[in-house]
């Protein structure tokens, strides 16, 4: 057997080492003076430590220690941040230029054309969305007012338990319609 690990020695001293491993270690201790000395030293330390009075840590010990530690404030110089940012953009631009095989003016021209197409598309989309929202507002407001008046009239006529049942059924219908339309729209129908 080769010499024991320090964790095995501590487990042996504490009595928490597995029985077969304990027997193996004891056989080794009979032949190895350095491990025997290590066990004796550790037993002396453990005995001395167990003879000490219990150490009471104040409740605010962590706060006291943390208050004494100065916060580490390392602020990089602004010029270094700007240099790193510019270097990263230059590297990206160089890779794009090399990968495209085009001239710088060709890339700028293509990018400005693509950017203009995106801006035009976004403007058309925004206009259509605004129109759709306006129409939805004009349509849904009278519908919501009619529903509110109808529910107000029903609350005076129908029992509250039956009202809850109607609301649950209506909610279920709306949810099923939503998921049905979502499935239909995702299939492209």
Residue pairs with C-beta under 8 A, 6 or more apart in sequence:
1 24
1 27
1 28
3 28
3 32
3 34
3 35
4 12
4 25
4 28
4 35
4 38
6 38
8 17
8 21
8 25
9 25
9 35
9 38
9 39
9 42
10 42
11 17
12 22
12 25
12 39
13 39
13 42
13 43
13 46
17 25
28 35
29 35
29 36
29 39
58 64
96 107
97 104
97 107
100 106
100 107
102 110
154 163
155 163
158 166
